[in-house]
Amino acid sequence: MYKFIVSRSLLAQYVCSKKSNNLQVFELISRCLSSSSSLSSSSSSSLVAKKQKLVQFKGPMAPVFTPFDSQGFSEIDVKQIDGYIKYLVDNEVRGIYLMGTTGEGYSLTNDERLALSTAWSQAINASKGVDLLSVVNVSSLCVKEAIQLAKHSEAIGTDAIALLPPSYYKPNSVGQLLDYMKLIAQAAPNTPLIYYNIPPKTGQLNLNLIVAIVEGVKQIPQLTAIKYSDENIITLQLLQQQLSGQLFKIFLGFDESVLRVLTGLRGFDAAIAQSFNLSGIPQTFNRFLKFVEQSDMVGASREKQLILDEFLKHKSTGNMILSQKLALNASARRWSFNVGHPRPPNSFHYDFRHL
């Protein structure tokens, strides 16, 4: 696109010049259009390939924890990422979701988020035989920060970006929400966009989610998926029906609802759940999916209960992130990594002397 802009500038000079004639102008216009068309076609094919990869994803995607050291308010510790990747792959995780709720994205500075996404990208690329689909949550209360994260994510080759709706100055109509999403999508034109729906955190929006997503797919080429972290199963089912036949993916996002939906509805085969960070849970989920696919509800129920028991054990502590981080650290010794404690206010075990 930049080549076309430069060529248009040259064209203006050419037309204004007394030396130009109709044939020369025509030839320059042809070169401009050819260059623009070639770039547009290349960009379009890149986006389509990434969209297909995202839609074809099946199985567990782990919303990874952000590794912190133990000093004061905690600094991010990217040295832990190599071991973390090996652990996830050995546990049959097929994708990672960076800096979402589990990854404490809203507790990080933008510089930290840029550094983390770069470190994960470099570590995955350096790991032989590792094929982890990567998603970066670029959501921010500041649109300039979200745009910066989106641009950076595309530059480092992230498979997809995720975006929450504005949660303080909320949109009051489908049009307002889509206008906001377009700003972020345009910052990463060749990267699929996942709409991150989690009303318990953002609050309910005063608009129709189904209409927003259906219209968004029409108006925003990058919109390819939704992370559905809501227990409203009726809306989920209607969304699935409305998007049938489209190049679109629905990722289930709550541990409890994932299991309930997958045993009651068909057509869902991927989830992003915090418990996928725990040893053995991704394998159990993969077995669960296989039993569901085979209509073996006895086998599926058995695997479902294993996942549910583990989830409820950590939920009962009142601090899921802290509880599961501690559990992960206990399992991670074999892989020589440690994700530390959460950053305040998620952690209740920090030293006030560092304030």
C-alpha positions as a printed NumPy array, in Angstrom:
array([[  0.   ,   0.   ,   0.   ],
       [  2.883,   2.333,   0.739],
       [  4.25 ,   1.864,  -2.778],
       [  0.928,   2.964,  -4.191],
       [  0.908,   6.089,  -2.034],
       [  4.371,   7.055,  -3.247],
       [  3.357,   6.381,  -6.836],
       [  0.295,   8.602,  -6.485],
       [  2.585,  11.43 ,  -5.372],
       [  4.756,  10.905,  -8.431],
       [  1.637,  10.757, -10.567],
       [  0.497,  14.162,  -9.323],
       [  3.854,  15.627, -10.226],
       [  3.753,  13.946, -13.602],
       [  0.293,  15.222, -14.479],
       [  1.193,  18.759, -13.478],
       [  4.377,  18.67 , -15.531],
       [  4.233,  20.174, -19.01 ],
       [  6.486,  17.321, -20.163],
       [  3.863,  14.646, -19.536],
       [  1.564,  13.32 , -22.237],
       [ -1.532,  11.108, -22.096],
       [  0.381,   7.902, -22.868],
       [  2.94 ,   8.499, -20.099],
       [  0.182,   9.274, -17.589],
       [ -1.705,   6.123, -18.601],
       [  1.415,   3.978, -18.15 ],
       [  2.092,   5.437, -14.699],
       [ -1.524,   4.858, -13.621],
       [ -1.27 ,   1.237, -14.78 ],
       [  1.895,   0.675, -12.747],
       [  0.255,   2.203,  -9.644],
       [ -2.834,   0.03 ,  -9.935],
       [ -0.777,  -3.105, -10.599],
       [  1.42 ,  -2.476,  -7.535],
       [ -1.597,  -1.772,  -5.321],
       [ -3.451,  -4.868,  -6.549],
       [ -0.444,  -7.125,  -5.954],
       [  0.052,  -5.869,  -2.392],
       [ -3.643,  -6.145,  -1.602],
       [ -3.804,  -9.703,  -2.956],
       [ -0.753, -10.751,  -0.91 ],
       [ -2.199,  -9.247,   2.288],
       [ -5.588, -10.839,   1.665],
       [ -4.139, -14.328,   1.143],
       [ -2.075, -13.996,   4.332],
       [ -5.181, -13.126,   6.361],
       [ -7.215, -15.955,   4.83 ],
       [ -4.501, -18.503,   5.646],
       [ -4.368, -17.342,   9.268],
       [ -8.165, -17.355,   9.546],
       [ -8.309, -20.94 ,   8.298],
       [ -5.622, -21.998,  10.776],
       [ -7.582, -20.437,  13.636],
       [-10.931, -21.93 ,  12.597],
       [ -9.384, -25.399,  12.222],
       [ -7.982, -25.333,  15.757],
       [ -9.255, -28.14 ,  17.985],
       [ -8.581, -29.05 ,  21.579],
       [ -7.199, -27.203,  24.609],
       [ -5.685, -23.725,  24.471],
       [ -4.038, -22.615,  27.707],
       [ -4.481, -19.015,  28.856],
       [ -0.959, -18.946,  30.215],
       [  0.099, -17.37 ,  33.482],
       [  2.496, -14.454,  33.415],
       [  5.756, -15.54 ,  35.081],
       [  6.794, -13.155,  37.862],
       [  9.831, -13.184,  40.095],
       [  9.431, -12.825,  43.855],
       [ 10.742,  -9.295,  44.327],
       [  8.355,  -6.681,  45.731],
       [  5.571,  -5.911,  43.274],
       [  6.99 ,  -8.645,  41.014],
       [  8.838,  -8.19 ,  37.745],
       [  8.023, -10.299,  34.711],
       [ 10.482, -13.159,  34.336],
       [ 10.739, -14.205,  30.681],
       [ 13.504, -16.719,  31.497],
       [ 10.771, -19.115,  32.634],
       [  9.077, -19.28 ,  29.234],
       [ 11.26 , -21.981,  27.607],
       [ 10.483, -24.492,  30.348],
       [  6.829, -23.453,  30.358],
       [  6.543, -24.202,  26.623],
       [  8.052, -27.68 ,  27.03 ],
       [  5.642, -28.375,  29.875],
       [  2.61 , -27.273,  27.832],
       [  3.61 , -29.345,  24.816],
       [  4.232, -32.429,  26.978],
       [  0.755, -31.929,  28.446],
       [ -0.865, -31.88 ,  24.965],
       [ -1.762, -28.182,  24.961],
       [ -2.218, -27.003,  21.359],
       [ -2.339, -23.239,  21.736],
       [ -1.561, -20.383,  24.107],
       [ -3.561, -17.293,  24.976],
       [ -1.391, -14.491,  26.313],
       [ -2.214, -11.806,  28.884],
       [ -5.901, -12.498,  29.322],
       [ -7.609, -12.772,  32.715],
       [ -5.412, -15.692,  33.778],
       [ -2.302, -13.916,  32.495],
       [ -3.173, -10.755,  34.479],
       [ -3.086,  -8.602,  31.351],
       [ -4.695,  -5.626,  33.054],
       [ -2.04 ,  -5.713,  35.799],
       [  0.774,  -5.229,  33.273],
       [  2.212,  -2.111,  31.711],
       [  2.179,  -1.874,  27.938],
       [  5.97 ,  -2.186,  27.847],
       [  5.697,  -5.417,  29.836],
       [  3.035,  -6.734,  27.469],
       [  5.179,  -5.933,  24.442],
       [  8.154,  -7.666,  26.05 ],
       [  6.115, -10.731,  27.042],
       [  4.551, -11.244,  23.612],
       [  7.979, -10.904,  21.99 ],
       [  9.554, -13.372,  24.421],
       [  6.826, -15.973,  23.855],
       [  7.081, -15.574,  20.077],
       [ 10.854, -15.961,  20.096],
       [ 10.719, -18.969,  22.423],
       [  8.141, -20.772,  20.273],
       [ 10.113, -20.076,  17.095],
       [ 13.297, -21.349,  18.736],
       [ 11.657, -24.587,  19.929],
       [ 12.165, -27.369,  17.409],
       [  9.052, -29.297,  16.468],
       [  6.745, -27.048,  18.504],
       [  3.528, -25.948,  16.817],
       [  1.596, -23.864,  19.326],
       [ -1.053, -21.511,  18.01 ],
       [ -0.525, -18.132,  19.685],
       [ -3.125, -15.508,  20.588],
       [ -2.288, -12.152,  22.177],
       [ -4.936, -10.258,  24.116],
       [ -4.402,  -6.62 ,  23.079],
       [ -7.25 ,  -5.154,  25.147],
       [ -6.64 ,  -1.911,  27.015],
       [ -8.635,   0.925,  28.519],
       [ -6.503,   3.172,  26.28 ],
       [ -7.158,   2.707,  22.56 ],
       [ -3.641,   3.899,  21.651],
       [ -2.172,   1.117,  23.784],
       [ -4.469,  -1.47 ,  22.186],
       [ -3.437,  -0.279,  18.719],
       [  0.24 ,  -0.428,  19.687],
       [ -0.171,  -3.996,  20.947],
       [ -2.087,  -5.015,  17.819],
       [  0.582,  -3.613,  15.49 ],
       [  3.318,  -5.31 ,  17.499],
       [  1.474,  -8.637,  17.527],
       [  1.227,  -8.661,  13.751],
       [  4.875,  -7.639,  13.387],
       [  6.073, -10.644,  15.445],
       [  3.824, -13.092,  13.585],
       [  1.153, -13.794,  16.195],
       [ -1.569, -16.135,  14.887],
       [ -4.438, -14.011,  16.234],
       [ -5.241, -11.127,  18.555],
       [ -8.074, -10.913,  21.081],
       [-10.03 ,  -7.825,  22.078],
       [-12.346,  -7.02 ,  24.967],
       [-15.055,  -4.412,  24.495],
       [-14.403,  -1.066,  26.216],
       [-15.279,  -1.72 ,  29.841],
       [-15.317,   1.76 ,  31.397],
       [-16.657,   4.03 ,  28.657],
       [-18.945,   1.368,  27.269],
       [-20.396,   1.448,  23.735],
       [-24.152,   2.074,  23.643],
       [-24.873,   0.522,  20.271],
       [-23.689,  -2.183,  17.893],
       [-22.324,   0.535,  15.614],
       [-20.183,   2.051,  18.369],
       [-18.746,  -1.337,  19.315],
       [-17.922,  -2.189,  15.703],
       [-16.3  ,   1.198,  15.135],
       [-14.018,   0.507,  18.098],
       [-13.192,  -2.997,  16.872],
       [-12.351,  -1.616,  13.421],
       [ -9.72 ,   0.694,  14.913],
       [ -7.887,  -2.282,  16.381],
       [ -8.43 ,  -4.584,  13.403],
       [ -7.006,  -1.983,  11.016],
       [ -3.845,  -1.841,  13.127],
       [ -3.263,  -5.546,  12.388],
       [ -4.864,  -5.964,   8.943],
       [ -3.42 ,  -9.435,   8.29 ],
       [ -4.142, -10.945,  11.701],
       [ -7.424, -12.621,  12.731],
       [ -9.368, -10.941,  15.526],
       [-11.056, -12.805,  18.389],
       [-13.818, -10.951,  20.23 ],
       [-13.362, -11.592,  23.952],
       [-16.774, -11.872,  25.605],
       [-16.558, -12.057,  29.401],
       [-19.463, -10.103,  30.997],
       [-18.534, -11.066,  34.591],
       [-15.422,  -8.9  ,  34.154],
       [-16.516,  -6.191,  31.7  ],
       [-20.18 ,  -5.924,  32.69 ],
       [-23.093,  -6.444,  30.327],
       [-23.178,  -4.161,  27.293],
       [-26.391,  -2.402,  26.335],
       [-26.511,  -4.045,  22.907],
       [-27.307,  -7.341,  21.207],
       [-24.194,  -9.525,  21.134],
       [-25.506, -11.769,  18.364],
       [-26.266,  -8.813,  16.091],
       [-22.867,  -7.302,  16.881],
       [-20.946, -10.433,  15.942],
       [-22.993, -11.217,  12.828],
       [-22.621,  -7.618,  11.601],
       [-18.982,  -7.584,  12.651],
       [-18.204, -10.585,  10.458],
       [-19.715,  -8.694,   7.505],
       [-17.891,  -5.431,   8.165],
       [-14.555,  -6.524,   9.674],
       [-12.597,  -9.053,   7.565],
       [-10.314,  -9.871,  10.495],
       [-13.135, -10.914,  12.863],
       [-12.817, -14.694,  12.914],
       [-13.723, -15.969,  16.384],
       [-15.192, -15.295,  19.783],
       [-13.907, -16.383,  23.188],
       [-17.23 , -17.01 ,  24.883],
       [-16.726, -16.708,  28.649],
       [-20.366, -16.435,  29.642],
       [-22.788, -18.907,  31.176],
       [-25.689, -17.786,  28.954],
       [-26.005, -20.987,  26.936],
       [-29.048, -19.783,  24.971],
       [-27.108, -16.859,  23.488],
       [-24.243, -19.242,  22.722],
       [-26.54 , -21.625,  20.857],
       [-28.177, -18.788,  18.896],
       [-24.754, -17.432,  17.999],
       [-23.714, -20.841,  16.731],
       [-26.852, -21.054,  14.564],
       [-26.463, -17.552,  13.123],
       [-22.825, -18.157,  12.155],
       [-23.316, -21.627,  10.708],
       [-21.465, -21.947,   7.414],
       [-19.232, -18.929,   8.094],
       [-15.454, -19.027,   8.492],
       [-15.838, -18.455,  12.222],
       [-14.783, -20.217,  15.428],
       [-16.36 , -20.243,  18.861],
       [-13.925, -20.907,  21.709],
       [-15.572, -21.833,  24.996],
       [-14.019, -19.94 ,  27.872],
       [-15.366, -21.035,  31.276],
       [-14.226, -24.276,  32.896],
       [-17.708, -25.223,  34.166],
       [-19.651, -24.167,  31.064],
       [-17.12 , -25.802,  28.728],
       [-17.967, -29.224,  30.076],
       [-21.699, -28.594,  30.3  ],
       [-21.89 , -27.266,  26.737],
       [-19.748, -29.97 ,  25.177],
       [-21.843, -32.762,  26.649],
       [-25.138, -31.077,  25.714],
       [-24.43 , -29.397,  22.364],
       [-22.57 , -30.443,  19.248],
       [-20.262, -28.436,  17.032],
       [-17.893, -27.158,  19.729],
       [-14.399, -28.645,  19.792],
       [-12.085, -26.03 ,  21.311],
       [-11.764, -24.248,  24.623],
       [ -9.589, -21.705,  26.4  ],
       [ -9.707, -22.586,  30.09 ],
       [ -7.455, -21.754,  33.028],
       [ -7.342, -25.364,  34.199],
       [ -5.441, -26.322,  31.028],
       [ -2.336, -25.045,  32.83 ],
       [ -2.58 , -27.918,  35.293],
       [ -0.718, -31.172,  34.763],
       [ -2.902, -33.881,  33.234],
       [ -5.957, -31.7  ,  32.594],
       [ -5.324, -31.011,  28.874],
       [ -4.887, -34.757,  28.249],
       [ -8.105, -35.424,  30.129],
       [ -9.878, -32.795,  28.021],
       [ -8.59 , -34.379,  24.8  ],
       [ -9.939, -37.755,  25.929],
       [-13.212, -36.073,  26.857],
       [-13.532, -34.601,  23.34 ],
       [-12.821, -37.989,  21.8  ],
       [-15.539, -39.661,  23.875],
       [-18.032, -36.916,  22.956],
       [-17.18 , -37.339,  19.266],
       [-17.793, -41.081,  19.602],
       [-21.073, -40.437,  21.487],
       [-19.647, -42.342,  24.462],
       [-21.299, -40.318,  27.203],
       [-20.168, -42.704,  29.945],
       [-16.522, -42.154,  29.063],
       [-17.097, -38.43 ,  28.555],
       [-18.806, -38.127,  31.942],
       [-15.891, -39.853,  33.658],
       [-13.316, -37.46 ,  32.138],
       [-15.583, -34.486,  32.769],
       [-15.766, -35.271,  36.475],
       [-11.969, -35.414,  36.755],
       [-11.665, -31.923,  35.272],
       [-14.553, -30.569,  37.331],
       [-13.155, -31.905,  40.616],
       [ -9.799, -30.242,  39.967],
       [-11.444, -26.974,  38.983],
       [-13.72 , -26.856,  42.04 ],
       [-10.793, -27.602,  44.356],
       [ -9.044, -24.434,  43.218],
       [-12.209, -22.346,  43.   ],
       [-12.975, -23.107,  46.644],
       [ -9.808, -21.259,  47.718],
       [-11.324, -17.927,  46.671],
       [ -8.268, -17.036,  44.584],
       [ -8.119, -19.192,  41.461],
       [ -5.061, -17.524,  39.955],
       [ -2.971, -17.84 ,  43.11 ],
       [ -4.137, -21.406,  43.814],
       [ -3.465, -22.668,  40.287],
       [ -0.132, -20.857,  40.037],
       [  1.023, -22.642,  43.181],
       [ -0.207, -25.975,  41.793],
       [  1.57 , -25.336,  38.486],
       [  4.812, -24.445,  40.266],
       [  4.689, -27.747,  42.14 ],
       [  4.305, -29.671,  38.88 ],
       [  6.802, -27.54 ,  36.967],
       [  9.939, -28.569,  38.858],
       [ 10.597, -31.38 ,  36.394],
       [ 10.628, -28.811,  33.573],
       [ 12.734, -26.342,  35.593],
       [ 10.463, -23.315,  35.566],
       [  8.407, -21.344,  38.055],
       [  5.697, -18.755,  37.345],
       [  5.9  , -17.152,  40.786],
       [  2.911, -15.554,  42.55 ],
       [  0.324, -13.235,  41.016],
       [  0.846,  -9.485,  41.092],
       [ -1.268,  -7.44 ,  43.511],
       [ -4.202,  -7.18 ,  43.846],
       [ -4.529, -10.852,  42.828],
       [ -1.919, -11.992,  45.336],
       [ -2.532, -11.735,  49.064],
       [  1.011, -12.847,  49.861],
       [  3.231,  -9.883,  49.185],
       [  5.518,  -7.908,  51.432],
       [  4.34 ,  -4.377,  52.327],
       [  7.922,  -3.443,  53.176],
       [  8.56 ,  -3.071,  49.434],
       [  5.923,  -0.317,  49.097]])
